[in-house]
Amino acid sequence: VRYSETATPQMKTDITEGVREFEAKNYLKSISFFERLLVENPDEAICYWYMALCFNQIEKPERASGSLQKYISLISSDKSGGNAGALKQAYTTLAYIYLKQGRYEQARAQYLKIIGLDSSSAAAASAREAMKRIEVIKKRSESEN
């Protein structure tokens, strides 16, 4: 059974049903499940993560980016450093969504955040490569216009 820590450490929220719906590609059911959970547990970060993934799958990039921003806000408030991997993944996903929308500067900002977390990591190296690709894409689109 999968559990996620909530803002109250002694309390655990069972997210199994929502994850199962997500994995079965029942994205609307998964979103509905996590929205219901958030009514009682508004700071349950994992709900925002799965909602972002679902919104991305159903081509709702604005909703996906909003959910990701809330997720990032919640997990980055934990100063223990234990969420660095989750933050890298969230920044990468948000950058991807921005790229799909042609929001290159916002994507670039997410990659810079990844580099800022750990400049020598593999994720930082990937972020640097992605930033180079953004420049190529921007130049190409400028020359076409």
C-alpha positions in Angstrom: 0.0 0.0 0.0 1.3 3.4 -0.9 1.1 6.2 1.6 2.2 9.8 1.6 3.2 12.0 4.5 0.9 14.9 5.1 1.6 18.2 6.9 0.7 16.4 10.2 3.5 13.7 10.5 1.4 11.2 12.5 -1.3 11.2 9.9 -1.1 9.2 6.6 -3.3 9.5 3.6 -3.9 6.4 1.6 -3.4 7.3 -2.1 -3.7 3.8 -3.5 -7.0 4.3 -5.3 -5.8 7.5 -7.1 -2.5 6.0 -8.1 -4.3 2.9 -9.4 -6.6 5.0 -11.5 -3.6 7.0 -12.8 -1.7 3.8 -13.7 -4.9 2.5 -15.5 -4.9 5.7 -17.5 -8.2 6.7 -16.0 -7.0 10.3 -15.6 -10.3 12.0 -14.9 -11.1 9.5 -12.1 -7.6 10.0 -10.7 -8.0 13.8 -10.7 -11.3 13.5 -9.0 -9.9 11.2 -6.3 -7.0 13.6 -5.6 -9.3 16.6 -5.6 -11.5 14.9 -2.9 -8.4 14.2 -0.9 -7.2 17.8 -1.0 -10.5 19.0 0.5 -9.5 17.3 3.8 -5.7 17.5 3.3 -5.0 20.7 1.3 -1.2 20.5 1.9 -0.9 16.9 0.6 1.8 17.5 -2.0 1.6 14.1 -3.7 -2.0 14.8 -4.7 -0.8 17.8 -6.7 2.0 15.7 -8.3 -0.5 13.1 -9.6 -3.0 15.7 -10.7 -0.2 17.5 -12.7 0.7 14.2 -14.4 -3.0 13.5 -15.2 -3.6 17.0 -16.5 -0.6 16.7 -18.7 -1.9 13.4 -20.1 -5.2 14.9 -21.0 -3.6 18.0 -22.7 -4.5 20.5 -20.0 -1.1 22.2 -19.7 -2.2 25.2 -17.7 -3.8 23.0 -15.1 -0.8 20.7 -15.1 1.6 23.6 -14.5 -0.6 25.1 -11.8 -0.6 21.7 -10.0 3.1 21.4 -10.4 3.8 24.8 -9.0 1.7 24.0 -5.9 3.5 20.7 -5.5 6.9 22.4 -5.8 5.8 25.1 -3.3 4.8 22.4 -0.8 7.9 20.2 -1.1 10.4 23.0 -1.3 9.2 24.3 2.1 10.8 21.2 3.7 14.4 22.5 4.3 15.8 19.1 5.2 17.0 18.6 1.7 15.3 15.3 1.4 13.2 16.4 -1.5 16.0 17.3 -3.9 15.2 14.4 -6.2 11.5 15.1 -6.2 12.2 18.8 -6.9 14.4 17.9 -9.9 11.7 15.7 -11.3 9.1 18.4 -10.8 11.2 21.1 -12.4 12.0 18.8 -15.3 8.3 18.0 -15.8 7.3 21.7 -15.6 10.0 22.6 -18.1 8.7 20.0 -20.5 5.2 21.4 -20.2 6.5 24.9 -20.8 8.4 23.7 -23.8 5.3 22.1 -25.3 3.6 25.5 -25.0 6.5 27.4 -26.6 7.2 29.2 -23.2 11.0 28.9 -23.6 12.1 31.4 -21.0 9.9 29.7 -18.3 11.3 26.3 -19.3 14.8 27.7 -19.1 14.1 29.1 -15.6 13.1 25.5 -14.5 16.3 24.1 -15.9 18.3 26.8 -14.0 16.6 25.7 -10.8 17.7 22.1 -11.4 21.3 23.3 -11.9 21.0 25.3 -8.7 20.0 22.3 -6.7 23.2 20.4 -7.5 25.3 21.7 -10.4 27.4 18.5 -10.7 24.4 16.1 -10.9 23.4 14.2 -14.0 20.1 16.1 -13.9 22.1 19.4 -14.0 24.0 18.1 -17.0 20.7 17.2 -18.7 19.3 20.6 -17.9 22.3 22.3 -19.5 21.8 20.2 -22.7 18.1 21.1 -22.7 19.0 24.8 -22.4 21.2 24.5 -25.4 18.3 22.9 -27.4 16.0 25.7 -26.3 18.4 28.2 -27.8 18.5 26.2 -31.1 14.7 26.0 -31.2 14.3 29.8 -30.4 16.8 30.7 -33.2 15.0 28.4 -35.6 11.6 29.8 -34.9 13.0 33.4 -35.1 14.5 32.7 -38.6 11.2 31.2 -39.8 9.3 34.4 -38.8 
